């Protein structure tokens, strides 16, 4: 039964995409089928919680296209955490998209929902991948299925952004990631994920470092500098796509893959016993600070949030490279808490565009008097992204800080503290000027985004608070990675 559920988790979004295509002439029915598929997916993923918490890792073999290289699915704690995040936020983003796409008068809405569902199917494949080969295939499918979403507008700017998006992500995966997968297979005779890793005793510390760098830079979706430009370039897409890119699927698939490969291919004992990952460690630290500094200078709201995401993704990479219990737990927890915080910020940016037709930070003075719900949610999500209590974003940074000290990198604690200050500097002035600066907005002239947008914003904003007071479910899955 559990094995068949693994297959259905990948198939359900694809069936949802087909249903959306068939019902495209009737918008209400089309969107209802998308929500129904999302609800079914959540139920299927939740049914895997009991066996995983009991220590089981059920799997299913799909095919063996090359001898010794199976296409297979398997559930484990990190994959279950990622699948839960993606499935729940798919429904939230679909609700939001109903209000946004209609309110903004977007064309080709059926095509949007179809490729959105296909992208979620690819995301589920990444989450459930039993080996590097399966992970690579679904990783590439995710890139290809999101390309039409990035270029949805069809304008010259959208096409340029799409070329950058596709060029960097396909270039890094084919040039570095595929090489790393083949090299790992050559060294070990397998591509399977295994508790404790598969590379111990198979190669020298120097080669371990080179191989880890190939994985880290080959997974371009993690947006390590200098392979990060695709992310701000993709901001030409509609805001629900930006939410998909930054919180639900694409970037989370990148850092998830790095974390999973760290734990199940290299193993913590192998990485913590050498200085092999020093290069990636400091590239992640530079990305955290460098992207935050760039974010400070961005007046376009979505681009500011994009550079914020680049910085925050490297928190997860940093935790993976620390290769100790606190670092791994902090990285996994940050995947979840950053997801709800950042998707809220993008939902708010889209709501501002739909209701007030504003895209720049400098245009938001006084807007809080017209859109108090949206800007209040923006404030709460900003506090969470900065890691300030009582918001969920605190917990990832807390464990990452402990991991940095446990690894003997006191300077990284300074990096995290400086990053928090920069988060405050580029995020908090936005809601503050919206509420307190003089502008055109007058009290009593409320003009919020459509109700579906507000419903989604409300749900993810509440999640930012709830996960601070009740982080145990996320922590429990994360802690299973290091037991």
N, C-alpha and C positions, 0 to 999 in steps of 0.2 A: 504493500500500500504506500509506504513512504517513498519507495523508488519511483512509483508512478507519479507521485506528487511532484518530484523533482522535474520530471519531463513536462508536466502540466504547467509548472511555474514559468517555464520558457515558452510554452505554446500559447498560454492564455492571452498575453498581450498581442501575439500574432493573430489569434482568432478575433480579438478585439479590433485590430486594424482592419481585418476583412469585413467585420460587421459595420464598422464606421464607413468603409468604402461603399458597401451595399445600401446604407441608409443615408448617404450624403445629400440626397434631395430633400430630406426632412430634417432640418437642423436640430429640433428638439429630440427626435429619436436618435439621431447621430450622436449627440452628446450624452444621452442617457445610456447608450450602449458602451460608450467609452468609460463612463462612471461605473457601469455594471462590471465591466472587465476589470477595472481597478479594484473594486470591492472583492471580486472573486480571487484576485491575486493576493490581496491582504490575508484573506482567510486561509489560502493555501500555504503562505509563508508562515503564518502563526502556528499552523498545525505541526510545523517542524521544531517548534520550541521545546516541547517535552523530551523528545529523543536527544536533542543536542545538549540540553541541560543535564541529561542523564549520562552524558559522556559518549553517546553514540555518534557515528559519522556515516550514515547510510549513503550509498552511491549507486549509480547505474551506468552501465556501458552502452553507449549509443552506436558506435561503429569503430572499426580499426582500419582507417584509410591507408596507413603505412604500418608494416609489421613493427610491433614494439612501441607504437605511438597511437594510443587510443584516443577517441573522442568520447569523453566521459564526464559525468556530473557527480558531485559529491558535496554534501553539506557539512560545514564545520562552523565554529562560533563566529569567526570574523565574517565569513560569507553570509551567515544568517543575519548578523547585525546590519550589513550593507543591504541585503535584500529587504529587510524590514523598513529601513530608512527610505529606500527607493520606492517601494510599493505604497507606503503611506503618503509620501510626498507626491507620487504620481496622481493620486486622487485629489489631493489639495491643489496641485497645479492645474488639473483639469477643471476643477470648479472655478479657479481663478481665470483660466483661459476663456471660459464661457462668457464671463463679464468683460474681459479685456478685448477679445477678438471681435465681439459684437459692438462693444462700446467704441472701439477705435476704428470700426469699419474695415477690418482686415479682409483681403481677398483670399481665395483658395483655402478656406477654413477646413474643408474636408481633407485636403492634402496634408494640412498641418497635423490634424489629429491622427491620420494614418501613420505618418512618419514618427510622430511622438510615440505611438504604441510600439512600433518596430524598434525604436531606440530603447524602450523599456525592456523589451524582450532580450535585446543584446546585453543590456545591463544585468538582467537576471542570469544570463549565460556567464558573464564575467564573475558574478558573485558565486555561482555554483561550480565553476570550473574545477575539475579534479586534477588537472595537470597544466603545464605551461602551454602545450599545443592547443588545448581547448580554450585557455585564457586568451591566447594570441588571436584565434579565429574570431571570438566574440568581441574582442577589443577592436579589431579592424571593422567588424560589422557595425559597431557603435559609431565609429568615425564616419563611415559611409552613410549610415541612416540619419545622422544629424546634419550632414552637409546640406540637404534640401531645406532643413529648418533654418540654418544660418543664412542661406540665400533666399529666404522666403519672399522678401519684398521684390526681388527681381531687378532692382536698380543697379546701376554701375557700381555704387558703393558697396552694395550687398555682394555683388559678384567678386569684387576685389577682396572683401573680407573673407568670402568663401574660399578663394584661391589661397590666401594666407593660411586659413584654418586647415584646409586639406593638405597643402604643401608641407607645413611643419609637422603635422601629426602623422601623415603617411611617410614623410621622409625620415623622421626619427624612428618610427616603428620598423620600417623596412631596412634602414641602415644600421641601427643599433640593436633594437629589441629582437628581431629575428635572428641576428647573429648570436646574441646571448642565449637564446633558446637552443639553437643548434649546437653551440659550444657546450652548454650544460648537458645536452643529450650525449654528445661525444665523450665527455668526461665521466659520466655516471651510468650511461646506458638506459636512462629513464628520464621522463619529463614530469613524473608524478610528484605531487605535493605530499610531504611526509613530516610528521611531527619530529622536530629536532634537525630537519634539513637532510639533504642528500649529497652535499658536497664535502663533508668532513673526510679528510684523508685522501681526497681525490686530486688536489692540486696545491700549488704553493701559495703562501700569503699574498705575494705580489699578483699572481693571476686571479686570486679571489677579489682583490681590489679592482683590477681591470674589469672583471666580469660584473661586479656590482655596479661600477660606473656605467657600463653598457646598459644594464637594466634600468638604472635610475634616469639616464638621459634618453634612453630608447622609449621609455614610457612618457612621451611628450605631454600627455594629459595631466601629469603632475605639475607642469609649468615651471620647472626649475629654470632659472636663467642659465644660458641665453635663449632657451627654447620656450619662451613664454609669450611671444608676440601674437600668437594665434588667438589668445584669450581676449585681449582688448579689441582685436580685429573683428571678433565674432559678435561684438556688441551691436552691430548693425541689425541683428535679428530682432524679432518681436520679443517683448519682455518675458512672456512665458517660456520662450526658448532660452533666454538668459538664465531664468530660474532653473531650467533643465540642465543647462551647461554647468552652473555654479553650485548647485545643491543636490540635485537628484541623481544625475547620471555621470556626465563626462568627466569633470575634474575629480569627483569622488571615485570613479572607476580607476583613475590614474593613481591616486595615493593609496587606494585600497590594494591595487596590484603590487605596488612597491612594498607595502606592509606585509602582504601575504607571501611574497617571494622572500622577504627577509626572514620570516618565521619558518616557512615550510620548504624553502630551497637551500638557503644558506644556514639557517639555524643560529640561535643567539649565542651558543657556546663558540661557534667558529668565528663569528664577527667580533664578539667581545674580547676574544683572545689575541686579536691582531689589530694593527693600525691601518688595516686595508681600506677602510671606508672614510679615512680622514678627508679626502678630497670632497666627497659628496657631503660630508658633515659641514664643511665650511662654505660650500656652494649654497647649501640650504640656509645657513645663517646669513649669508650675504643677500640671498633672495628675500628673506624675512624683512630685513632692514631696507634694502634697496627698493623693493616694490612699494613699501610703505611711504618712502620719501617721494616716489613718483606720484603716488596717490594724492599726496598733499597738494600737488600742483594741478590736478585735474579739475576743471570747472564742469565738464560734462559729468552728470551724476552717475550714469552707468559705467563710464570709464573709470571713475574713482572707485566704484565698487568692484570693478574687474581687477584693478591692481591690488585692492584689498584682498581679493581671493587668492591672487598669486602669492602674496605674503603668507596668508593663512594656510595654504596648502603645504608650504615648507615646514610648518609646525609638525605635520604628520611625518614628513620625510625625516625631519630631525629626530623625532621619537623613534622611528625605525632604525636609524643609523646608531643611536645610542645603544641599542641591542641589550637593554636590561629590562627587568620586569616593569618598572615604573614608566620607562620611556614607551614601551609597547602599549601598555594600558592607556597612557595619556594620548598616544596617537590614535588608538581606536575610539576612545571617548570623544576626541576632538572631531573625528569624522562625523559623529552624530550631532554634537552640539553646534558645530559650525554650520551644518546643513540647515537646521531650523532657523538659526540666526540670519544666515546670508540669504536664504530664500525669502525671508520676511522683508529684508531690505530691498530685494529686487521686486517683490510684489508691490512694495510701497512706491518704488520708482515708476513702475508701470501705472499705478493708480494716479500718480501725479500727472503723468503724461495724458491719460485718458480724461481726467477731470479738469485739469488746469492747463494742459498743453505746454508744459514746461519741462525742459530737459537739463537745465544748467543750475548748479548750486547757487550762482549769483542771482538767479531769478526767484528764489524761494522765500525771500523776506516777507514775513507776515502771512505766509500761506497756512500756518497752523490755525489761524482763525477761521479759515474756510474748510480745512480738512483736518480737524483735531484728531479723529480716529486714526487716520493714516500717519500723521506725523507723531502721534503718541506711540504707535507701533514701531515707527522708525527709531524713536528714542530707546525703547526697550530692547530692540534688536541690536542697536549700536552698543549698548551697555554689555550685551551678551558677547558680541564679537570682541569687544575690548577685554573680556574676561573679568568684569566687575560683578560683585555680588549685589543683589540676589538673582543672578542670571546664570543660565546653564554653561555658558562659555568659560566660567571659572574653572571647572573641573579638569578639562583637558590641559589647560596651562598649569594647573596645580601639579598634576602627575608628571608633566613634562619637566617642570622645574625640579622636582624630586629626582627624576631620571638623570638630568644634567649634573646635579650634585653627586649622585651615586656613581656616575661615570668619571667624576673628577674634572668636569668642565664647568668650573665656576663662572667663566666668561660667558657661557651660553645662558646662564641665569640672567646676566646683564643684558644679553640680546633679547630675551623674552620680556624683561622689564621695559627696555627701550621701545620694543615693539608695541607694548601696551600703551605707553605714552603717545606713540604715533597714531595708534588706533583711535585714541581719544581726540587727538588733534585733527584728524581728517574726517571723523564721523560725527562727533557730538556737536560741532558748530552748525551742522545742517538742521537738526530739529530745534536747536536753540534760536537760531536766526529766524526759523519759521514761526516760532511762538512769540519771540520777544522783539525782533527787529521791526521797524516800521515798513509797511508795504501796502499793497492795494487791497489786501484782504481785510474785511470789516467783520466785527463780531456779529453773529446772527445770520450771516450770509453763508450758510453751510452748503458745500457743493462737493460731496464725496464721490468716489468712483462707484460703479454699479454694485449692487448687493452681492453678487457672487464673488467679486474681488474682495469686498470687505469680509465676507465669511472666511475666505482662505487666509486673509491677513490675520483675522482674529484667531484662527486655529493655530497657526504657526507662532504667533506672538505668545499665546498661552503656553505653547510647548517650551518656549525659551525660559519661562518661569518655572513650569512644572518640573522640567528636567534638572533644575537646580535643587529643588526640595526632594525630588524622588529620582536620583540618578542610578539607583540600585539595578534596575533591569539592564541598562547599558553597561554599567560597571561589571555586572556578573558575566555577561558574554565576553567582555574585553579581558577579564581576568582569566578566563578559561584558556586564552592563548598562551599563557606563561605558566600554567600548572603542569 
